[in-house]
Amino acid sequence: MNSANILFIALGAIALVGGLAVLGTAMRGRPGERPRHAAMLIGGMMVTAFGMLMIAFAISGASAQPLNYGAAQ
């Protein structure tokens, strides 16, 4: 793994933890009754999913073989 992949994994983990924190705050605030908590619920889910995708793409990109389009088959 190179330093770019480690950076993406670290940023993804920060986004994942931050999104889960926002989700927890939104769930305690009754999102069905208050529009602010409903927006926090949606935003928390989006940030959590973004963090998971960043981590997944960084790991899969680091473990994949490089493509060589110029090679004869």
Backbone atoms as SQL, in Angstrom:
CREATE TABLE atoms (id INTEGER PRIMARY KEY, chain TEXT, resi INTEGER, resn TEXT, atom TEXT, x REAL, y REAL, z REAL);
INSERT INTO atoms VALUES
  (1, 'A', 1, 'MET', 'N', 0.845, -1.184, 0.000),
  (2, 'A', 1, 'MET', 'CA', 0.000, 0.000, 0.000),
  (3, 'A', 1, 'MET', 'C', 0.885, 1.240, 0.000),
  (4, 'A', 2, 'ASN', 'N', 0.515, 2.179, -0.815),
  (5, 'A', 2, 'ASN', 'CA', 1.274, 3.421, -0.836),
  (6, 'A', 2, 'ASN', 'C', 0.605, 4.461, 0.075),
  (7, 'A', 3, 'SER', 'N', 1.215, 5.610, 0.171),
  (8, 'A', 3, 'SER', 'CA', 0.741, 6.617, 1.116),
  (9, 'A', 3, 'SER', 'C', -0.615, 7.193, 0.713),
  (10, 'A', 4, 'ALA', 'N', -0.927, 7.204, -0.582),
  (11, 'A', 4, 'ALA', 'CA', -2.225, 7.719, -1.016),
  (12, 'A', 4, 'ALA', 'C', -3.355, 6.810, -0.540),
  (13, 'A', 5, 'ASN', 'N', -3.139, 5.510, -0.606),
  (14, 'A', 5, 'ASN', 'CA', -4.167, 4.582, -0.134),
  (15, 'A', 5, 'ASN', 'C', -4.365, 4.691, 1.370),
  (16, 'A', 6, 'ILE', 'N', -3.285, 4.853, 2.099),
  (17, 'A', 6, 'ILE', 'CA', -3.398, 4.999, 3.551),
  (18, 'A', 6, 'ILE', 'C', -4.139, 6.288, 3.893),
  (19, 'A', 7, 'LEU', 'N', -3.888, 7.341, 3.125),
  (20, 'A', 7, 'LEU', 'CA', -4.593, 8.605, 3.339),
  (21, 'A', 7, 'LEU', 'C', -6.088, 8.445, 3.079),
  (22, 'A', 8, 'PHE', 'N', -6.457, 7.755, 1.995),
  (23, 'A', 8, 'PHE', 'CA', -7.875, 7.546, 1.703),
  (24, 'A', 8, 'PHE', 'C', -8.543, 6.670, 2.757),
  (25, 'A', 9, 'ILE', 'N', -7.827, 5.672, 3.263),
  (26, 'A', 9, 'ILE', 'CA', -8.394, 4.839, 4.316),
  (27, 'A', 9, 'ILE', 'C', -8.596, 5.649, 5.590),
  (28, 'A', 10, 'ALA', 'N', -7.639, 6.512, 5.919),
  (29, 'A', 10, 'ALA', 'CA', -7.768, 7.343, 7.113),
  (30, 'A', 10, 'ALA', 'C', -8.918, 8.344, 6.967),
  (31, 'A', 11, 'LEU', 'N', -9.015, 8.990, 5.817),
  (32, 'A', 11, 'LEU', 'CA', -10.121, 9.923, 5.596),
  (33, 'A', 11, 'LEU', 'C', -11.468, 9.210, 5.591),
  (34, 'A', 12, 'GLY', 'N', -11.510, 8.022, 5.017),
  (35, 'A', 12, 'GLY', 'CA', -12.741, 7.245, 5.023),
  (36, 'A', 12, 'GLY', 'C', -13.144, 6.836, 6.428),
  (37, 'A', 13, 'ALA', 'N', -12.163, 6.470, 7.245),
  (38, 'A', 13, 'ALA', 'CA', -12.474, 6.094, 8.631),
  (39, 'A', 13, 'ALA', 'C', -12.985, 7.294, 9.424),
  (40, 'A', 14, 'ILE', 'N', -12.395, 8.474, 9.184),
  (41, 'A', 14, 'ILE', 'CA', -12.869, 9.680, 9.861),
  (42, 'A', 14, 'ILE', 'C', -14.297, 10.001, 9.431),
  (43, 'A', 15, 'ALA', 'N', -14.582, 9.888, 8.138),
  (44, 'A', 15, 'ALA', 'CA', -15.937, 10.138, 7.643),
  (45, 'A', 15, 'ALA', 'C', -16.914, 9.115, 8.198),
  (46, 'A', 16, 'LEU', 'N', -16.485, 7.871, 8.293),
  (47, 'A', 16, 'LEU', 'CA', -17.345, 6.817, 8.825),
  (48, 'A', 16, 'LEU', 'C', -17.701, 7.073, 10.278),
  (49, 'A', 17, 'VAL', 'N', -16.726, 7.396, 11.084),
  (50, 'A', 17, 'VAL', 'CA', -16.971, 7.661, 12.507),
  (51, 'A', 17, 'VAL', 'C', -17.806, 8.935, 12.686),
  (52, 'A', 18, 'GLY', 'N', -17.500, 9.962, 11.899),
  (53, 'A', 18, 'GLY', 'CA', -18.276, 11.197, 11.978),
  (54, 'A', 18, 'GLY', 'C', -19.726, 10.990, 11.563),
  (55, 'A', 19, 'GLY', 'N', -19.936, 10.222, 10.509),
  (56, 'A', 19, 'GLY', 'CA', -21.299, 9.921, 10.069),
  (57, 'A', 19, 'GLY', 'C', -22.072, 9.126, 11.094),
  (58, 'A', 20, 'LEU', 'N', -21.409, 8.173, 11.736),
  (59, 'A', 20, 'LEU', 'CA', -22.083, 7.403, 12.783),
  (60, 'A', 20, 'LEU', 'C', -22.412, 8.268, 13.991),
  (61, 'A', 21, 'ALA', 'N', -21.551, 9.242, 14.295),
  (62, 'A', 21, 'ALA', 'CA', -21.834, 10.159, 15.404),
  (63, 'A', 21, 'ALA', 'C', -23.053, 11.027, 15.089),
  (64, 'A', 22, 'VAL', 'N', -23.135, 11.503, 13.852),
  (65, 'A', 22, 'VAL', 'CA', -24.297, 12.310, 13.457),
  (66, 'A', 22, 'VAL', 'C', -25.554, 11.458, 13.463),
  (67, 'A', 23, 'LEU', 'N', -25.445, 10.209, 13.020),
  (68, 'A', 23, 'LEU', 'CA', -26.595, 9.301, 13.054),
  (69, 'A', 23, 'LEU', 'C', -27.079, 9.065, 14.482),
  (70, 'A', 24, 'GLY', 'N', -26.151, 8.857, 15.386),
  (71, 'A', 24, 'GLY', 'CA', -26.532, 8.647, 16.781),
  (72, 'A', 24, 'GLY', 'C', -27.204, 9.862, 17.380),
  (73, 'A', 25, 'THR', 'N', -26.698, 11.039, 17.069),
  (74, 'A', 25, 'THR', 'CA', -27.316, 12.278, 17.556),
  (75, 'A', 25, 'THR', 'C', -28.712, 12.458, 16.968),
  (76, 'A', 26, 'ALA', 'N', -28.861, 12.150, 15.703),
  (77, 'A', 26, 'ALA', 'CA', -30.168, 12.300, 15.052),
  (78, 'A', 26, 'ALA', 'C', -31.183, 11.304, 15.602),
  (79, 'A', 27, 'MET', 'N', -30.752, 10.102, 15.899),
  (80, 'A', 27, 'MET', 'CA', -31.689, 9.090, 16.403),
  (81, 'A', 27, 'MET', 'C', -32.196, 9.425, 17.804),
  (82, 'A', 28, 'ARG', 'N', -31.367, 10.092, 18.602),
  (83, 'A', 28, 'ARG', 'CA', -31.806, 10.480, 19.942),
  (84, 'A', 28, 'ARG', 'C', -32.759, 11.668, 19.915),
  (85, 'A', 29, 'GLY', 'N', -32.825, 12.394, 18.804),
  (86, 'A', 29, 'GLY', 'CA', -33.612, 13.616, 18.744),
  (87, 'A', 29, 'GLY', 'C', -34.968, 13.482, 18.081),
  (88, 'A', 30, 'ARG', 'N', -35.489, 12.300, 17.916),
  (89, 'A', 30, 'ARG', 'CA', -36.796, 12.045, 17.305),
  (90, 'A', 30, 'ARG', 'C', -36.899, 12.659, 15.905),
  (91, 'A', 31, 'PRO', 'N', -36.321, 12.004, 14.905),
  (92, 'A', 31, 'PRO', 'CA', -36.309, 12.575, 13.558),
  (93, 'A', 31, 'PRO', 'C', -37.689, 12.704, 12.919),
  (94, 'A', 32, 'GLY', 'N', -38.677, 11.964, 13.399),
  (95, 'A', 32, 'GLY', 'CA', -40.024, 12.075, 12.840),
  (96, 'A', 32, 'GLY', 'C', -40.748, 13.332, 13.249),
  (97, 'A', 33, 'GLU', 'N', -40.308, 13.968, 14.321),
  (98, 'A', 33, 'GLU', 'CA', -40.998, 15.149, 14.835),
  (99, 'A', 33, 'GLU', 'C', -40.277, 16.450, 14.511),
  (100, 'A', 34, 'ARG', 'N', -38.983, 16.401, 14.342),
  (101, 'A', 34, 'ARG', 'CA', -38.199, 17.614, 14.121),
  (102, 'A', 34, 'ARG', 'C', -37.478, 17.531, 12.775),
  (103, 'A', 35, 'PRO', 'N', -37.697, 18.498, 11.907),
  (104, 'A', 35, 'PRO', 'CA', -37.041, 18.464, 10.588),
  (105, 'A', 35, 'PRO', 'C', -35.520, 18.508, 10.664),
  (106, 'A', 36, 'ARG', 'N', -34.979, 19.184, 11.674),
  (107, 'A', 36, 'ARG', 'CA', -33.519, 19.268, 11.807),
  (108, 'A', 36, 'ARG', 'C', -32.918, 17.883, 12.024),
  (109, 'A', 37, 'HIS', 'N', -33.557, 17.084, 12.857),
  (110, 'A', 37, 'HIS', 'CA', -33.033, 15.748, 13.131),
  (111, 'A', 37, 'HIS', 'C', -33.256, 14.808, 11.946),
  (112, 'A', 38, 'ALA', 'N', -34.306, 15.048, 11.183),
  (113, 'A', 38, 'ALA', 'CA', -34.496, 14.253, 9.965),
  (114, 'A', 38, 'ALA', 'C', -33.388, 14.549, 8.962),
  (115, 'A', 39, 'ALA', 'N', -33.015, 15.827, 8.843),
  (116, 'A', 39, 'ALA', 'CA', -31.917, 16.194, 7.938),
  (117, 'A', 39, 'ALA', 'C', -30.596, 15.624, 8.439),
  (118, 'A', 40, 'MET', 'N', -30.394, 15.633, 9.758),
  (119, 'A', 40, 'MET', 'CA', -29.174, 15.041, 10.316),
  (120, 'A', 40, 'MET', 'C', -29.126, 13.542, 10.060),
  (121, 'A', 41, 'LEU', 'N', -30.268, 12.883, 10.105),
  (122, 'A', 41, 'LEU', 'CA', -30.334, 11.447, 9.840),
  (123, 'A', 41, 'LEU', 'C', -29.927, 11.147, 8.401),
  (124, 'A', 42, 'ILE', 'N', -30.469, 11.919, 7.473),
  (125, 'A', 42, 'ILE', 'CA', -30.126, 11.721, 6.057),
  (126, 'A', 42, 'ILE', 'C', -28.655, 12.028, 5.814),
  (127, 'A', 43, 'GLY', 'N', -28.177, 13.142, 6.345),
  (128, 'A', 43, 'GLY', 'CA', -26.771, 13.508, 6.165),
  (129, 'A', 43, 'GLY', 'C', -25.827, 12.510, 6.803),
  (130, 'A', 44, 'GLY', 'N', -26.181, 12.008, 7.975),
  (131, 'A', 44, 'GLY', 'CA', -25.340, 11.014, 8.640),
  (132, 'A', 44, 'GLY', 'C', -25.235, 9.731, 7.838),
  (133, 'A', 45, 'MET', 'N', -26.352, 9.316, 7.237),
  (134, 'A', 45, 'MET', 'CA', -26.315, 8.116, 6.398),
  (135, 'A', 45, 'MET', 'C', -25.451, 8.336, 5.164),
  (136, 'A', 46, 'MET', 'N', -25.539, 9.524, 4.580),
  (137, 'A', 46, 'MET', 'CA', -24.744, 9.807, 3.381),
  (138, 'A', 46, 'MET', 'C', -23.254, 9.857, 3.695),
  (139, 'A', 47, 'VAL', 'N', -22.874, 10.482, 4.795),
  (140, 'A', 47, 'VAL', 'CA', -21.461, 10.574, 5.162),
  (141, 'A', 47, 'VAL', 'C', -20.917, 9.194, 5.543),
  (142, 'A', 48, 'THR', 'N', -21.728, 8.391, 6.237),
  (143, 'A', 48, 'THR', 'CA', -21.306, 7.034, 6.595),
  (144, 'A', 48, 'THR', 'C', -21.079, 6.187, 5.348),
  (145, 'A', 49, 'ALA', 'N', -22.005, 6.259, 4.405),
  (146, 'A', 49, 'ALA', 'CA', -21.854, 5.494, 3.163),
  (147, 'A', 49, 'ALA', 'C', -20.638, 5.970, 2.371),
  (148, 'A', 50, 'PHE', 'N', -20.397, 7.286, 2.348),
  (149, 'A', 50, 'PHE', 'CA', -19.236, 7.821, 1.641),
  (150, 'A', 50, 'PHE', 'C', -17.939, 7.318, 2.266),
  (151, 'A', 51, 'GLY', 'N', -17.883, 7.281, 3.593),
  (152, 'A', 51, 'GLY', 'CA', -16.698, 6.771, 4.274),
  (153, 'A', 51, 'GLY', 'C', -16.448, 5.305, 3.963),
  (154, 'A', 52, 'MET', 'N', -17.524, 4.515, 3.957),
  (155, 'A', 52, 'MET', 'CA', -17.363, 3.096, 3.631),
  (156, 'A', 52, 'MET', 'C', -16.896, 2.906, 2.199),
  (157, 'A', 53, 'LEU', 'N', -17.425, 3.706, 1.266),
  (158, 'A', 53, 'LEU', 'CA', -17.000, 3.592, -0.127),
  (159, 'A', 53, 'LEU', 'C', -15.547, 4.008, -0.313),
  (160, 'A', 54, 'MET', 'N', -15.126, 5.056, 0.380),
  (161, 'A', 54, 'MET', 'CA', -13.718, 5.465, 0.283),
  (162, 'A', 54, 'MET', 'C', -12.787, 4.356, 0.754),
  (163, 'A', 55, 'ILE', 'N', -13.124, 3.744, 1.869),
  (164, 'A', 55, 'ILE', 'CA', -12.296, 2.655, 2.393),
  (165, 'A', 55, 'ILE', 'C', -12.298, 1.466, 1.436),
  (166, 'A', 56, 'ALA', 'N', -13.471, 1.113, 0.928),
  (167, 'A', 56, 'ALA', 'CA', -13.573, -0.047, 0.038),
  (168, 'A', 56, 'ALA', 'C', -12.787, 0.160, -1.256),
  (169, 'A', 57, 'PHE', 'N', -12.902, 1.334, -1.850),
  (170, 'A', 57, 'PHE', 'CA', -12.172, 1.583, -3.099),
  (171, 'A', 57, 'PHE', 'C', -10.669, 1.686, -2.860),
  (172, 'A', 58, 'ALA', 'N', -10.253, 2.219, -1.726),
  (173, 'A', 58, 'ALA', 'CA', -8.817, 2.298, -1.438),
  (174, 'A', 58, 'ALA', 'C', -8.231, 0.901, -1.254),
  (175, 'A', 59, 'ILE', 'N', -8.943, 0.034, -0.545),
  (176, 'A', 59, 'ILE', 'CA', -8.439, -1.333, -0.334),
  (177, 'A', 59, 'ILE', 'C', -8.458, -2.119, -1.633),
  (178, 'A', 60, 'SER', 'N', -9.540, -2.016, -2.406),
  (179, 'A', 60, 'SER', 'CA', -9.608, -2.787, -3.650),
  (180, 'A', 60, 'SER', 'C', -8.621, -2.254, -4.687),
  (181, 'A', 61, 'GLY', 'N', -8.389, -0.961, -4.700),
  (182, 'A', 61, 'GLY', 'CA', -7.406, -0.405, -5.635),
  (183, 'A', 61, 'GLY', 'C', -5.987, -0.806, -5.283),
  (184, 'A', 62, 'ALA', 'N', -5.707, -0.970, -4.002),
  (185, 'A', 62, 'ALA', 'CA', -4.367, -1.355, -3.580),
  (186, 'A', 62, 'ALA', 'C', -4.091, -2.833, -3.841),
  (187, 'A', 63, 'SER', 'N', -5.148, -3.645, -3.821),
  (188, 'A', 63, 'SER', 'CA', -4.938, -5.081, -3.965),
  (189, 'A', 63, 'SER', 'C', -5.136, -5.569, -5.398),
  (190, 'A', 64, 'ALA', 'N', -5.579, -4.709, -6.316),
  (191, 'A', 64, 'ALA', 'CA', -5.815, -5.119, -7.698),
  (192, 'A', 64, 'ALA', 'C', -4.515, -5.092, -8.498),
  (193, 'A', 65, 'GLN', 'N', -4.450, -5.943, -9.489),
  (194, 'A', 65, 'GLN', 'CA', -3.311, -5.958, -10.397),
  (195, 'A', 65, 'GLN', 'C', -3.446, -4.807, -11.386),
  (196, 'A', 66, 'PRO', 'N', -2.364, -4.164, -11.753),
  (197, 'A', 66, 'PRO', 'CA', -2.454, -3.073, -12.747),
  (198, 'A', 66, 'PRO', 'C', -2.840, -3.617, -14.108),
  (199, 'A', 67, 'LEU', 'N', -3.642, -2.821, -14.826),
  (200, 'A', 67, 'LEU', 'CA', -4.089, -3.220, -16.151),
  (201, 'A', 67, 'LEU', 'C', -3.034, -2.817, -17.176),
  (202, 'A', 68, 'ASN', 'N', -2.797, -3.703, -18.132),
  (203, 'A', 68, 'ASN', 'CA', -1.851, -3.421, -19.200),
  (204, 'A', 68, 'ASN', 'C', -2.608, -3.569, -20.527),
  (205, 'A', 69, 'TYR', 'N', -3.059, -2.441, -21.064),
  (206, 'A', 69, 'TYR', 'CA', -3.850, -2.483, -22.282),
  (207, 'A', 69, 'TYR', 'C', -3.018, -2.698, -23.530),
  (208, 'A', 70, 'GLY', 'N', -1.716, -2.482, -23.432),
  (209, 'A', 70, 'GLY', 'CA', -0.853, -2.627, -24.603),
  (210, 'A', 70, 'GLY', 'C', -0.342, -4.037, -24.802),
  (211, 'A', 71, 'ALA', 'N', -0.644, -4.938, -23.884),
  (212, 'A', 71, 'ALA', 'CA', -0.112, -6.299, -23.982),
  (213, 'A', 71, 'ALA', 'C', -0.897, -7.099, -25.033),
  (214, 'A', 72, 'ALA', 'N', -0.178, -7.918, -25.789),
  (215, 'A', 72, 'ALA', 'CA', -0.832, -8.775, -26.779),
  (216, 'A', 72, 'ALA', 'C', -1.502, -9.941, -26.072),
  (217, 'A', 73, 'GLN', 'N', -2.621, -10.350, -26.628),
  (218, 'A', 73, 'GLN', 'CA', -3.363, -11.450, -25.981),
  (219, 'A', 73, 'GLN', 'C', -3.128, -12.745, -26.673);
